[in-house]
Amino acid sequence: MAKVLSIILGGGKGTRLYPLTKERSKPAVPFGGRHRIVDIPISNCINSGFRQIYILTQFNSASLHMHISKAYNFDRFTHGFVEILAAEQTLEHSGWYEGTADAVRKNFVHFETQNPTHYIILSGDQLYRMDLKAFLDKHIASGADISIATTCVNREDASGFGIMKIDKKQRITAFMEKPAADLNIDDWKIPENARDGLPEGKDYLASMGIYIFNADTMRAALDNDFTDFGKEIIPMAIKKSKVQSYIYNGYWEDIGTIRSFYEANLDLTRINPKFNFYDEDQPIYTHPRNLPPSKLNRAEMNRSLATEGCVITDAIINDSIIGVRTIIEGGTELNGVICMGADSYENEEQKKLIAERGIPHLGIGRNCKIANTIIDKNARIGDNCQIGVSGKVYEDGEHGEFFTSNGIIIIRKNAVIPAGTIF
């Protein structure tokens, strides 16, 4: 019987998601109002019956540790666990993780005590729902040493991925890292006899960064100084081992940039979202907070999500996500806003002290107009603020009270926006 060890790669500094990653690791970034990004791969593992899970990270891991400890506690009969392995100094090595492969190599001392027959490597910043057990079954049936989950892309998108060439039995015969847009790669198209059920116009196979290794193959593949799976380990393995493609035909999105993160969140508010949280058979797990239901003291909400513990008064909310414990006061209008909420409520004594200091309360004040904005946790926005509605175009980067990326405004975690602010 196969014994699978799941390894979720938490990534590096997460610079493409800055400033959301200024004080937290990329997997710990809130998503969808009440979840964290890391809940996606963990839930895929749990729903597939893989309950021995390690998360590898090295930057700003405190909030990730807290979330994991509160959200994932298996009973003693399942032999399951979700553990974080941050970079550590040992007698054998003293540096940081130098890449994805290096991170796995440096943790073999922890992995091999579990005596796995297979390793599954997952990314911590992707949005998808996959039956990983079906992936494993296909891997075993093919007799492969390594299997790589792939997704179909068009020629334009192919330049942003590692592209796989396969034969008629879906064995990978060659790998190309991010082919230039003007390079002719027609001979890398998916063979016609392997196209059953695949979308038209998407003729190339891109690596999803999701791998299954036989345990002995993993050990042999990492017996070197290579640091990265996609750029080094996989191309080398294709030459020496049997590497199989597992074509995934469902929704998959890399949410590692501010733009992709913003759009993937707002897509959840659509009538038929690409990623469905409302799946009875494959739920996405997270930290149970035991919060009260949200209270709407008269509000107009269109294509929006309001998570638990919110208090919304006389507001107009369109195409937005309202995170846990969000307070929105009267006369405020939100359009295309991702509000991540707050870690706690203010009690009456705290509210009094805050008011005496002239600081806005947690949440969004009265008569505000906010659009095209991500509001990170514990932000305080005063009355009569106008954010993202002035029509002014800002260059990407820091702008004092806020940050912009691809035209999206980001209000930082714990930010204080004084009443009457306009930008």
C-alpha positions in Angstrom: 0.0 0.0 0.0 1.3 3.4 -0.9 2.3 5.7 1.9 2.3 9.3 0.7 4.1 12.3 2.3 2.8 15.6 1.2 5.2 18.6 1.0 3.8 22.1 0.4 6.4 24.6 -0.7 5.7 27.9 1.0 7.9 29.9 -1.4 10.4 32.6 -0.7 9.9 36.3 0.3 6.7 36.6 -1.8 7.9 39.8 -3.3 5.2 39.6 -6.1 2.5 39.7 -3.4 4.1 42.6 -1.4 2.9 44.4 0.7 0.5 41.5 1.7 3.7 39.5 2.5 5.4 42.3 4.4 4.5 40.8 7.8 3.4 37.2 6.8 4.6 34.4 4.6 2.9 33.9 1.2 0.9 30.8 2.3 -0.6 32.8 5.3 -2.1 35.6 3.1 -5.9 35.7 3.7 -8.0 34.6 0.8 -11.7 34.6 0.1 -12.7 36.5 3.3 -12.0 33.7 5.9 -9.4 31.4 4.5 -5.6 31.5 4.0 -3.9 30.6 0.7 -2.3 27.5 2.4 -5.8 26.1 3.1 -6.1 25.2 -0.6 -3.3 22.7 -0.9 -3.9 21.3 2.6 -7.6 20.7 1.9 -6.7 19.0 -1.4 -4.4 16.7 0.6 -7.0 15.9 3.3 -9.8 15.4 0.8 -7.6 12.9 -1.1 -6.8 10.9 2.1 -3.2 12.3 2.4 -2.9 13.4 6.0 0.8 13.5 6.6 1.7 17.0 5.5 4.7 19.2 5.8 4.9 22.9 4.9 8.3 24.3 4.1 8.8 28.1 4.7 11.5 30.5 6.0 10.1 34.0 5.9 7.7 35.6 8.3 6.3 32.3 9.5 4.8 33.4 12.8 1.2 34.0 11.5 1.4 30.8 9.5 2.4 28.8 12.6 -0.5 30.3 14.5 -3.0 29.5 11.7 -1.9 25.9 11.3 -1.9 25.2 15.0 -5.5 26.5 15.3 -6.9 25.0 12.1 -5.4 21.5 11.7 -5.5 19.0 14.6 -6.0 15.4 13.7 -7.2 12.8 16.3 -4.7 10.2 17.4 -6.3 7.4 15.4 -5.6 9.0 12.0 -1.8 9.3 12.4 -2.1 12.6 10.5 -0.4 15.9 11.0 0.3 19.3 9.4 3.7 20.6 10.5 5.7 23.6 9.4 9.4 23.1 8.8 11.1 26.5 8.7 14.7 26.8 7.6 17.0 25.8 10.5 20.7 25.5 11.3 22.1 22.0 11.8 25.6 20.5 11.9 25.2 19.6 8.2 24.0 23.0 6.9 23.6 26.5 8.3 22.1 28.5 5.4 18.7 29.4 4.1 16.8 27.3 1.7 18.4 28.1 -1.7 15.4 26.9 -3.8 12.6 24.4 -3.9 14.8 21.3 -4.3 17.3 22.6 -1.7 14.4 23.0 0.8 13.3 19.4 0.3 16.9 18.1 0.5 17.6 19.8 3.8 14.5 18.2 5.4 15.1 14.6 4.4 16.1 13.9 8.0 12.4 14.7 8.9 10.8 13.1 5.9 12.5 9.7 6.0 11.4 8.9 9.5 7.9 8.5 8.1 9.1 5.8 5.7 7.0 7.1 2.7 6.8 5.2 -0.6 5.9 8.4 -2.4 6.3 12.1 -2.1 3.8 14.6 -3.5 5.2 18.1 -4.0 2.6 21.0 -4.0 2.8 24.8 -4.3 1.6 27.1 -1.6 0.2 29.8 -3.9 -2.1 28.1 -6.4 -5.9 27.9 -6.5 -7.4 24.6 -7.7 -9.2 21.6 -6.5 -7.6 18.3 -7.5 -8.2 14.6 -6.6 -4.6 13.9 -5.6 -5.5 10.2 -5.0 -6.5 9.9 -8.7 -3.2 11.5 -9.6 -1.3 9.0 -7.4 -3.3 6.0 -8.9 -2.4 7.2 -12.4 1.2 7.5 -11.4 1.4 4.0 -10.0 -0.4 2.5 -12.9 1.9 4.1 -15.4 5.0 2.7 -13.8 6.6 6.1 -13.7 9.4 7.3 -11.4 8.0 10.8 -11.4 4.7 12.3 -12.5 4.1 15.9 -13.2 0.7 17.6 -13.2 0.3 19.6 -16.3 -2.4 22.0 -17.6 -3.2 23.0 -21.2 -2.2 26.6 -22.2 -2.3 28.6 -25.5 0.9 29.8 -27.3 0.8 33.2 -25.7 0.6 31.8 -22.1 3.2 29.2 -22.9 6.0 31.8 -22.6 5.3 32.1 -18.9 5.6 28.4 -18.0 7.8 25.4 -18.2 6.5 23.5 -21.3 6.5 19.7 -21.6 6.7 17.6 -24.7 5.0 14.2 -24.5 4.6 11.1 -26.6 1.4 9.2 -27.4 1.5 7.5 -24.0 1.9 10.8 -22.2 5.5 10.2 -21.2 7.4 13.4 -21.0 10.3 13.4 -23.5 11.6 17.0 -23.2 11.2 20.2 -21.1 11.6 23.8 -22.1 11.6 26.7 -19.5 9.5 29.7 -20.6 10.0 29.6 -24.4 10.4 33.0 -26.0 7.3 34.4 -27.6 8.9 34.5 -31.1 10.2 30.9 -30.9 8.5 28.3 -33.1 7.5 25.4 -30.8 4.9 23.8 -33.0 6.6 20.4 -32.6 5.8 20.7 -28.8 2.0 20.6 -29.3 0.0 17.9 -27.6 -0.2 14.8 -29.8 -3.7 14.4 -31.4 -4.1 10.9 -29.8 -3.7 12.5 -26.4 -6.2 15.3 -26.8 -9.4 13.6 -25.9 -11.5 16.0 -23.7 -8.9 18.8 -23.8 -9.9 22.4 -24.6 -9.5 23.7 -28.2 -6.9 26.3 -28.8 -4.8 25.2 -25.9 -2.2 23.1 -27.6 0.7 23.1 -25.1 1.3 21.4 -21.7 2.6 23.6 -18.9 3.9 22.3 -15.6 1.7 23.2 -12.6 4.7 22.7 -10.2 2.9 19.7 -8.7 5.0 16.4 -8.7 4.8 12.9 -7.4 8.1 11.1 -6.8 8.8 7.5 -5.9 10.7 7.8 -2.6 13.9 6.2 -4.0 13.7 8.4 -7.1 13.4 11.5 -4.9 16.5 10.6 -3.0 18.5 9.9 -6.1 17.2 13.1 -7.9 18.4 15.3 -5.0 21.8 13.6 -4.6 23.5 16.7 -6.1 23.8 20.5 -5.5 20.9 21.5 -7.7 18.5 23.9 -5.9 15.3 24.1 -8.0 12.9 21.5 -9.2 11.5 23.2 -12.3 14.7 24.6 -13.7 17.2 21.8 -12.8 15.8 18.6 -11.1 13.0 17.9 -13.6 15.0 18.5 -16.8 17.7 16.2 -15.5 15.2 13.6 -14.4 13.6 13.5 -17.8 16.9 12.4 -19.3 17.5 9.6 -16.7 14.1 8.4 -15.4 10.6 7.6 -16.6 8.7 10.9 -16.2 4.9 10.9 -16.9 2.5 13.7 -17.6 -0.8 13.9 -15.6 -3.0 16.2 -17.6 -5.3 18.2 -15.3 -8.3 19.7 -17.1 -9.9 21.6 -14.3 -9.6 25.2 -13.0 -6.1 26.2 -11.9 -4.7 29.6 -11.2 -1.4 30.9 -9.9 -2.3 33.6 -7.4 1.3 34.7 -6.7 0.8 38.3 -7.9 -1.3 41.1 -6.7 -3.3 41.2 -9.9 -4.0 37.5 -10.1 -4.8 37.4 -6.3 -7.2 40.3 -6.7 -9.0 38.8 -9.7 -9.2 35.3 -8.2 -10.8 36.7 -5.1 -13.4 38.8 -6.9 -14.2 35.9 -9.2 -15.5 34.1 -6.0 -18.4 36.7 -6.0 -19.6 35.7 -9.4 -22.8 33.7 -9.9 -20.8 30.8 -11.3 -17.3 31.3 -9.9 -14.4 29.3 -11.5 -13.4 28.1 -8.0 -16.4 26.8 -6.0 -16.2 27.0 -2.2 -19.7 25.5 -2.0 -18.6 21.9 -2.6 -20.1 19.5 -0.1 -17.8 16.6 -1.0 -14.5 18.5 -1.2 -14.7 21.4 1.4 -11.9 23.9 1.9 -10.9 23.7 5.6 -9.7 26.6 7.8 -9.5 27.9 11.3 -13.0 27.6 13.0 -13.4 30.9 14.8 -16.8 30.5 16.6 -17.9 33.9 15.5 -21.5 35.2 15.5 -23.3 35.5 12.1 -22.9 38.8 10.3 -25.3 41.6 11.1 -26.7 43.7 8.3 -28.3 46.8 9.7 -29.8 47.7 6.3 -27.4 47.2 3.4 -27.5 46.8 -0.4 -25.2 44.0 -1.4 -24.7 42.8 -5.0 -22.4 39.9 -6.1 -20.5 40.1 -2.8 -19.5 37.8 0.0 -19.8 38.7 3.7 -18.1 36.3 6.1 -18.9 35.7 9.7 -18.8 38.3 12.5 -19.3 41.4 10.4 -21.5 44.4 11.3 -22.6 46.4 8.2 -24.8 49.5 8.5 -26.6 51.3 5.7 -23.9 50.5 3.1 -23.8 49.8 -0.6 -21.5 46.9 -1.5 -20.8 45.7 -5.1 -18.4 43.0 -6.3 -16.6 42.8 -3.0 -15.5 40.4 -0.3 -16.0 41.4 3.3 -13.7 39.5 5.7 -14.2 38.4 9.2 -15.2 40.9 11.9 -15.4 43.8 9.4 -17.2 46.9 10.7 -18.7 49.2 8.0 -20.5 52.3 9.0 -23.4 54.2 7.4 -23.3 55.8 4.0 -20.2 53.9 2.8 -20.0 52.5 -0.7 -17.6 49.7 -1.8 -17.0 48.6 -5.4 -14.4 45.9 -6.2 -13.0 45.8 -2.7 -11.3 42.9 -0.8 -11.5 43.7 2.9 -9.6 41.1 5.0 -11.3 42.1 8.2 -9.8 42.1 11.7 -8.2 39.7 14.2 -10.4 40.9 17.1 -13.2 43.3 18.1 -12.7 46.5 20.0 -14.4 46.6 23.4 -16.0 49.7 24.8 -13.0 50.8 26.8 -10.7 50.4 23.8 -13.1 52.4 21.6 -13.1 55.2 24.2 -9.3 55.4 24.3 -9.1 55.3 20.6 -11.6 58.1 20.2 -9.7 60.2 22.7 -6.5 59.8 20.6 -8.4 60.9 17.4 -7.7 57.6 15.7 -10.5 55.9 13.6 -12.0 52.7 14.9 -11.3 49.3 13.4 -13.0 48.9 10.1 -14.4 51.5 7.6 -16.0 54.7 8.8 -19.1 56.7 7.6 -19.6 58.1 4.1 -16.6 56.5 2.5 -16.2 55.6 -1.2 -13.7 52.9 -1.9 -13.0 51.0 -5.2 -10.4 48.8 -6.7 -8.7 48.3 -3.4 -7.4 45.5 -1.1 -7.7 46.4 2.6 -5.4 44.3 4.7 -6.3 43.2 8.2 -6.9 45.5 11.2 -7.0 48.6 9.0 -8.6 51.7 10.4 -10.3 54.0 7.8 -11.9 57.2 9.1 -15.1 58.9 8.0 -15.5 60.6 4.6 -12.5 58.9 2.9 -12.3 58.5 -0.9 -10.0 55.7 -2.0 -9.5 54.6 -5.6 -12.2 56.8 -7.0 -10.3 60.0 -7.8 -9.4 58.8 -11.3 -5.7 59.5 -10.6 -3.3 56.9 -11.9 -0.4 56.0 -9.6 2.9 54.3 -10.5 3.5 50.9 -8.9 5.1 51.2 -5.5 4.9 53.0 -2.2 2.8 56.1 -1.8 3.0 57.0 1.8 -0.4 55.8 3.2 -0.9 53.1 0.6 0.8 50.9 -2.0 -0.2 50.3 -5.6 0.4 47.3 -8.0 -1.0 47.0 -11.5 -3.5 49.8 -10.7 -4.8 48.1 -7.5 -4.5 50.1 -4.3 -3.4 48.1 -1.2 -4.1 49.5 2.3 -1.5 47.8 4.6 -2.1 45.7 7.6 -2.7 47.8 10.7 -2.9 51.0 8.6 -4.5 54.1 9.9 -6.2 56.3 7.3 -7.3 59.6 8.8 -10.9 60.9 8.2 -11.2 62.9 5.0 -8.3 61.2 3.2 -8.6 61.2 -0.6 -6.3 59.3 -3.0 
